[in-house]
Amino acid sequence: MIHNHPSGDPTPSRADIDVTKQIVDAAKPLGITVHDHIIVGRNGHASLKALRLI
């Protein structure tokens, strides 16, 4: 998954983390693996996997 933050700050919000976990949980019984969730900002990106949030 990937999305951008119009503010330019790629830091994951609590909502980003919560929705990602909900999607991961919903996808699992369907045999779908969410490998990462990347948030793109003005000066970089954040990976929820690298941050150990998923």
C-alpha angles and dihedrals in degrees: 000000000000138000139157134240109224088205087068094235109115094196109129114247123220087254091053090053095045095047091046091054090048091051092047090051093046094047096048098075089049091057093250119136120204103211098186146338114225122197115199121208136175095272104025146325142268127222116208088203093053089047088052092238093128 
